[in-house]
Amino acid sequence: MKRWLFCLLALWLCGVVFVGVAQQVPRVVQPEDARYSAVDRASLDEAIQALERVLRDAALASQRTLGRDGWDRAAFAAFTAGSLERLGYETAIVRAEDDSPTSRVWVLVGIDLGSATAWIPVEPVTDPTRRQMRLGAIAFDGSGPRYDAQYVGYDALVELPENAPPIAKIRPPARNILQMDAAWFGHTSVDPDGEIVLYEWTFPGAEPVITAASSVWFAFETTGTYTVGLTVTDRRGAQASTSVTVDVVEDLDCGCH
């Protein structure tokens, strides 16, 4: 009798566990679905607008191309998901069951509405004719606030290995002379399990410089002591930052005293 009760209890617990796991699987529901209350729908509309602004931010884009000399769609999705997670979004990468090189892989972005999580399908922008200058686009079908049907369902979740963040390092010029261009290098920065995609330099009094190249040129307009910063981004969207302090001197100052 005790053994029978124990088995029933074990089966019940397993059922609870399986139900709990199933509830965690992302499910896309159309924005106008009746299951959303008016309050939820208003919150979702606001979240969609905020997400669209983030996706259009060129400063977040990988600047990579699609194709033989660039990334495949899975790599774009990994970068988009990682970048959004870094900004505080919940994400999942999903795919359609297709073994062809052009198989669809996209990102689901979770929005907490309090009573439920709304999942928004985002297709990474992968135009083969140009560099990617945005993180992606919400997969609307073009007929109002409805998602494209091919991005509502999916066949499998894509599981990625844990990502090790990059390490940022700066090699400054030997001397920084007033109003003279000098090269700044970030090539000693490393990513333990991948590659560094972007280098973002911050110089005093200037707009940030975001580039796929590991070096930039810069000229200081006034003498003094300044801090220069570098943030590097890896192919999964993880970042690391560092900075150095340098003295900017007159050309006639040999620095020998």
Secondary structure, DSSP 8 states (H G I E B T S, - for coil): -HHHHHHHHHHHHHHHHHHHHHHTS-----TT-TTS-HHHHHHHHHHHHHHHHHHT-GGG-----BSTTSB-HHHHHHHHHHHHHHTT-EEEEEE-S--STT--EEEEEEEE-SSSEEEEEEE----TTS---SS-EE-B-SSSS-B-GGGT--SEE---------B---B--S-EETT--EEEE-TT-B-TTS-EEEEEEE-TTS--EEESSSEEEE--SS-EEEEEEEEEEETTS-EEEEEEEEEEE-TT--S--
